[in-house]
Amino acid sequence: MSASDPRITPARDDLAARHLQGKVKAARFVEGRACEVVASQAPLRPEPRPDAPLLTEALKGERVTTYDGNDEGWAWGQLDQDGYVGWLPASALGPSGPPPNYKVAALRTLVFPGSSIKLPPIEALPLGAKLAVARMQDRMAVTQAGRYVPAAHLRPVDEYEADYVAVAERFLGVPYLWGGKTALGLDCSGLVQIALAACGIACPRDSDMQEAALGAPAAAAADFSDLRRGDLVFWKGHVAIVRERGSLVHANAFHMAVAIEPIGEAIWRIRGAGSEITSVRRIHR
């Protein structure tokens, strides 16, 4: 992964971020505009059209720096959290508001227009979405925008889970979705990123980035006899999380879901598809 990796470099032939002037070639350089995701989740795509592949998703409250837009309602920019670059629906973005002070800690929660849970909810938020909460009222958190969210589903943004394996296991059975990052669907590296983020561990988006950036080579990399809970097992284009010496959890296209699988079976099956393990990384905390 080079410093000019297009996935995380806001530069095109016709336009690039001002801070890249002198580092990349582009017809013009522009200052970015600070925005935040106001939709529950926003797709980020390589091209400004709804049928383009899903690269990743940005979650509510996430900051985005935009550099370009078009008349069809798309904005081109870079996610602040992991640096990914692409096109998002402009309708999913708004001006940056107050810094979020709470985050969603449930797999999914509902947002209500008033204090009664009998009211029709107006949106559903995924694990990791962030909110600016103005006050607590009974058992509800009231956001700066006047929306009501069950307080039991939220945690302060600086409060973290202790076990990212347990976080990943909560997604068991969630459908596999290339580029997804929520309980509606996610991919292998999205599962790792969301689980680690819940524990306060910064994590790149794609599996090759994660393999290069996370942890250190595990002692078990040669014979896999000493795998520990939390070790990350990498293949070309795939990553799984070790639960215990005998099993792992991963989002995968074979099961088309997040599944728990015996390690030996996973290695044998993926080897049969032509891929060998490239490394095992251990995150020390």
MOBELWO-V960553 format. One record per pair of residues at least 6 apart in sequence whose ideal C-beta (glycine too) atoms are under 7 Angstrom apart, sorted by sequence separation. I is the first residue (numbers start at 0). GAP is how many residues later the second one is. D is the distance in whole Angstrom. If there is no record, write none. Layout:
I,GAP,D / I,GAP,D
//
This chain:
9,6,6 / 10,6,7 / 45,6,6 / 57,6,6 / 68,6,5 / 77,6,7 / 112,6,6 / 141,6,6 / 142,6,7 / 160,6,5 / 179,6,4 / 196,6,6 / 203,6,5 / 219,6,4 / 232,6,7 / 241,6,5 / 242,6,6 / 9,7,4 / 44,7,4 / 45,7,6 / 68,7,7 / 77,7,5 / 111,7,5 / 134,7,5 / 179,7,6 / 195,7,4 / 202,7,6 / 218,7,6 / 219,7,5 / 231,7,6 / 232,7,5 / 240,7,6 / 250,7,5 / 251,7,7 / 15,8,5 / 20,8,5 / 44,8,7 / 67,8,4 / 132,8,5 / 133,8,5 / 139,8,5 / 140,8,5 / 176,8,3 / 178,8,6 / 185,8,7 / 239,8,4 / 240,8,5 / 10,9,5 / 19,9,7 / 44,9,6 / 45,9,6 / 65,9,5 / 66,9,6 / 111,9,5 / 112,9,5 / 132,9,7 / 133,9,6 / 139,9,7 / 173,9,5 / 175,9,7 / 176,9,6 / 177,9,5 / 180,9,4 / 203,9,5 / 231,9,6 / 232,9,6 / 239,9,7 / 240,9,7 / 248,9,7 / 249,9,7 / 15,10,4 / 44,10,6 / 65,10,7 / 66,10,6 / 110,10,6 / 111,10,7 / 132,10,6 / 133,10,5 / 139,10,6 / 140,10,5 / 174,10,5 / 176,10,6 / 179,10,6 / 192,10,5 / 239,10,3 / 266,10,7 / 14,11,6 / 17,11,5 / 42,11,5 / 43,11,5 / 65,11,4 / 75,11,5 / 76,11,7 / 109,11,4 / 110,11,6 / 131,11,6 / 138,11,7 / 139,11,6 / 173,11,7 / 175,11,6 / 191,11,6 / 202,11,7 / 219,11,7 / 229,11,7 / 230,11,4 / 248,11,5 / 13,12,7 / 14,12,7 / 16,12,7 / 17,12,6 / 43,12,5 / 64,12,5 / 74,12,7 / 110,12,5 / 130,12,5 / 131,12,4 / 138,12,5 / 170,12,6 / 173,12,6 / 180,12,7 / 192,12,6 / 229,12,7 / 10,13,4 / 12,13,6 / 13,13,5 / 14,13,6 / 15,13,5 / 17,13,5 / 43,13,7 / 63,13,5 / 64,13,5 / 73,13,5 / 74,13,5 / 138,13,7 / 140,13,5 / 180,13,6 / 217,13,5 / 228,13,6 / 246,13,6 / 247,13,6 / 11,14,7 / 12,14,7 / 42,14,6 / 43,14,6 / 63,14,7 / 109,14,6 / 110,14,6 / 227,14,7 / 228,14,6 / 246,14,7 / 10,15,6 / 14,15,6 / 16,15,6 / 41,15,7 / 63,15,6 / 64,15,7 / 73,15,6 / 74,15,4 / 108,15,7 / 135,15,6 / 170,15,7 / 226,15,5 / 228,15,6 / 232,15,6 / 246,15,6 / 247,15,5 / 253,15,7 / 40,16,5 / 41,16,5 / 63,16,7 / 72,16,6 / 73,16,6 / 107,16,6 / 108,16,5 / 188,16,6 / 245,16,6 / 246,16,6 / 40,17,7 / 61,17,6 / 62,17,4 / 72,17,5 / 107,17,7 / 188,17,5 / 214,17,7 / 242,17,7 / 245,17,6 / 40,18,5 / 61,18,7 / 72,18,6 / 74,18,6 / 107,18,6 / 130,18,7 / 188,18,4 / 191,18,6 / 213,18,6 / 226,18,5 / 247,18,6 / 40,19,7 / 61,19,6 / 187,19,6 / 3,20,6 / 39,20,5 / 106,20,5 / 170,20,6 / 36,21,5 / 38,21,7 / 57,21,5 / 68,21,6 / 103,21,5 / 105,21,7 / 188,21,6 / 36,22,6 / 37,22,7 / 47,22,6 / 103,22,7 / 104,22,7 / 114,22,6 / 209,22,7 / 36,23,5 / 103,23,6 / 114,23,7 / 167,23,6 / 210,23,5 / 36,24,6 / 47,24,6 / 63,24,7 / 103,24,6 / 35,25,6 / 36,25,5 / 102,25,6 / 103,25,5 / 114,25,6 / 35,26,7 / 47,26,4 / 102,26,7 / 239,26,7 / 35,27,5 / 36,27,6 / 65,27,7 / 102,27,5 / 129,27,6 / 167,27,4 / 206,27,6 / 35,28,7 / 55,28,5 / 166,28,4 / 33,29,7 / 34,29,5 / 54,29,7 / 63,29,6 / 101,29,5 / 209,29,6 / 57,30,7 / 99,30,4 / 206,30,6 / 33,31,6 / 34,31,5 / 54,31,5 / 99,31,6 / 100,31,6 / 101,31,5 / 163,31,4 / 166,31,5 / 206,31,6 / 32,32,7 / 99,32,5 / 100,32,6 / 163,32,5 / 166,32,7 / 206,32,4 / 31,33,4 / 32,33,5 / 62,33,6 / 98,33,7 / 114,33,5 / 31,34,6 / 97,34,4 / 112,34,7 / 113,34,6 / 163,34,7 / 31,35,5 / 43,35,7 / 96,35,6 / 111,35,7 / 163,35,5 / 234,35,6 / 110,36,5 / 111,36,4 / 29,37,5 / 160,37,5 / 161,37,7 / 163,37,7 / 110,38,5 / 159,38,7 / 160,38,5 / 47,39,4 / 60,39,5 / 101,39,6 / 159,39,5 / 235,39,5 / 43,40,6 / 45,40,6 / 46,40,6 / 108,40,6 / 159,40,4 / 191,40,7 / 234,40,5 / 44,41,6 / 108,41,6 / 43,42,4 / 44,42,5 / 234,42,6 / 235,42,6 / 43,43,7 / 233,43,7 / 234,43,6 / 43,44,5 / 108,44,4 / 232,44,6 / 233,44,5 / 31,45,7 / 42,45,7 / 233,45,5 / 41,46,5 / 97,46,6 / 41,47,6 / 96,47,7 / 105,47,4 / 191,47,6 / 232,47,5 / 233,47,7 / 104,48,6 / 231,48,7 / 103,49,6 / 104,49,6 / 191,49,6 / 230,49,5 / 231,49,5 / 16,50,6 / 41,50,4 / 103,50,6 / 104,50,4 / 187,50,5 / 188,50,6 / 230,50,7 / 102,51,7 / 187,51,5 / 230,51,5 / 14,52,6 / 101,52,4 / 102,52,6 / 187,52,7 / 14,53,6 / 38,53,4 / 101,53,7 / 226,53,7 / 229,53,6 / 37,54,7 / 101,54,6 / 102,54,5 / 227,54,7 / 36,55,6 / 37,55,6 / 100,55,7 / 101,55,6 / 36,56,6 / 37,56,4 / 100,56,6 / 125,56,4 / 126,56,7 / 9,57,6 / 99,57,6 / 125,57,6 / 34,58,4 / 35,58,6 / 220,58,6 / 34,59,7 / 190,59,7 / 220,59,4 / 34,60,7 / 35,60,5 / 190,60,5 / 219,60,6 / 34,61,6 / 35,61,6 / 189,61,7 / 33,62,5 / 187,62,5 / 216,62,6 / 217,62,4 / 106,63,6 / 187,63,5 / 217,63,6 / 164,64,6 / 186,64,5 / 187,64,6 / 216,64,7 / 217,64,4 / 59,65,6 / 164,65,5 / 185,65,5 / 215,65,7 / 127,66,6 / 163,66,7 / 214,66,4 / 215,66,6 / 58,67,6 / 126,67,6 / 190,67,6 / 210,67,7 / 213,67,5 / 214,67,5 / 9,68,5 / 60,68,6 / 61,68,7 / 210,68,6 / 214,68,4 / 215,68,7 / 58,69,5 / 59,69,4 / 60,69,3 / 127,69,6 / 213,69,6 / 214,69,7 / 58,70,5 / 59,70,7 / 60,70,6 / 127,70,7 / 210,70,7 / 126,71,7 / 167,73,5 / 7,75,4 / 9,75,5 / 107,75,5 / 175,75,5 / 7,76,6 / 8,76,7 / 106,76,4 / 164,76,6 / 175,76,6 / 6,77,6 / 7,77,6 / 175,77,6 / 6,78,6 / 164,78,6 / 168,80,6 / 175,80,5 / 167,81,5 / 174,81,6 / 175,81,6 / 174,82,6 / 200,82,7 / 39,83,5 / 173,83,6 / 39,84,6 / 172,84,6 / 173,84,5 / 39,85,5 / 40,85,6 / 172,85,6 / 39,86,7 / 171,86,5 / 170,87,4 / 171,88,7 / 39,89,7 / 83,121,5 / 56,122,7 / 58,122,7 / 81,122,6 / 55,123,5 / 56,123,6 / 81,123,5 / 53,124,6 / 54,124,5 / 56,124,4 / 53,125,3 / 55,125,6 / 56,125,7 / 52,126,7 / 53,126,7 / 40,141,6 / 55,149,5 / 6,199,7 / 0,207,6 / 0,208,6 / 0,211,6
//
